[in-house]
Structure formats: C-alpha cells, structure tokens
Amino acid sequence: MGVKSAVVVRCLMLMLALTIVVSELYCGRSRREGYNLSAEHRLLTVREVAGAMRVSTMTVYRLIRDGQLPAIRVGKHFRIRATDVDAFLAARMVNGGGAWPAA
C-alpha cells in the first residue's frame, strides 16, 4: 500500500470516528448501550405487561380503561410503569386459606 492510499485510509477512519461522535451528540446514546433506569422510571408496553402477567393484551387494555392499572398515553400507545404493575399485582395477592372457590 502506498503512502497516499494509507493517508486516505486514515482520513476515512478519522471521518468515521468523528461521524460517530457527532451522531451521539445529536442523537443521544445508542440503544445498545442502554440506560440505567430505576424501576420507578422503567416503562413497559402493553405487550410486555401482558406477557409478565400471563394474560392477553385485551385484558391489559381493559384494566387500563377501567382505571385499575394506571398508564401513560404516548401518542396512540400506552406505557405502564413497572412499579404500577408491581403494585397492581401486590394488591391482588392472595394467601392460602379461603382463596380458592369451592368446586
């Protein structure tokens, strides 16, 4: 490889590095790096909540509509705080004894 082509390659590598830095400045951190959010600020989609609760997405939408599960509207979509899901489930926890209906 000649001196001229080596200089061109180094310039291209420098331009790529500068492009990455500039894009991170304007666009924020990459999604791959992730953010360390506390559980209080972690937002879940309806599908994630349904999967965690082992129910259908319609059930989650119904809980939101009935006011039983607080949600945040983002455009056409809902986001649910992880802490709200935990509180919802904790409020419905049953302890042995008369928890099961008679067959």
C-alpha positions in Angstrom: 0.0 0.0 0.0 1.4 3.4 -1.0 1.8 6.4 1.3 -1.0 8.2 -0.5 -3.5 5.4 0.0 -2.5 4.9 3.6 -3.2 8.6 4.2 -6.6 8.3 2.5 -7.5 5.3 4.7 -6.5 7.2 7.9 -8.6 10.2 6.8 -11.6 7.9 6.2 -11.2 6.3 9.6 -10.9 9.7 11.3 -14.1 10.9 9.4 -15.9 7.8 10.6 -14.9 8.3 14.2 -16.0 12.0 14.0 -19.3 11.0 12.5 -20.0 8.6 15.3 -19.1 11.2 18.0 -21.3 13.8 16.3 -24.2 11.5 15.9 -24.1 10.5 19.6 -24.0 14.2 20.5 -27.2 14.9 18.5 -29.0 11.6 18.9 -28.0 10.6 22.4 -26.6 7.3 23.4 -27.1 4.3 21.3 -29.9 1.9 22.2 -27.3 -0.9 22.5 -25.6 0.8 25.4 -29.0 1.0 27.2 -29.9 3.3 30.0 -29.7 2.5 33.7 -33.2 3.4 34.7 -34.5 2.9 38.2 -37.6 0.6 38.4 -39.6 3.7 39.3 -39.0 5.2 35.8 -39.0 1.9 33.7 -41.9 2.0 31.3 -43.4 -1.2 29.8 -45.5 -1.7 26.7 -48.9 -3.3 26.9 -47.5 -6.5 25.3 -44.7 -6.7 28.0 -47.2 -6.3 30.8 -49.5 -8.9 29.3 -46.5 -11.3 29.0 -45.4 -10.7 32.5 -49.0 -11.2 33.9 -49.6 -14.1 31.5 -52.9 -12.5 30.2 -53.9 -11.2 26.8 -53.2 -7.7 25.7 -57.0 -7.1 25.7 -57.1 -7.8 29.4 -54.4 -5.2 30.0 -56.3 -2.7 27.8 -59.4 -3.4 29.8 -57.6 -2.9 33.1 -56.3 0.5 31.8 -59.8 1.5 30.6 -61.4 0.6 33.9 -58.8 2.6 35.8 -57.5 -0.4 37.7 -54.0 -0.1 36.1 -52.5 3.4 35.7 -51.0 4.0 32.3 -49.3 6.8 30.3 -50.6 7.6 26.8 -47.8 8.2 24.3 -49.4 9.1 21.0 -51.6 6.1 20.2 -49.8 3.8 22.6 -49.8 3.1 26.3 -46.8 2.8 28.6 -47.2 1.4 32.1 -44.7 2.0 34.9 -43.1 -1.2 36.2 -43.8 0.0 39.8 -47.6 0.3 38.9 -47.6 -3.3 37.6 -45.9 -4.4 40.8 -48.4 -2.5 43.0 -51.3 -3.9 41.0 -50.2 -7.4 41.4 -49.3 -7.0 45.1 -52.8 -5.6 45.8 -54.3 -8.8 44.3 -52.0 -11.2 46.1 -53.9 -14.0 47.9 -52.7 -16.1 50.8 -53.9 -19.6 51.3 -56.9 -20.4 53.3 -60.2 -19.4 51.6 -58.5 -18.2 48.5 -59.9 -20.9 46.2 -63.6 -21.1 45.4 -65.4 -24.3 46.3 -65.7 -26.8 43.4 
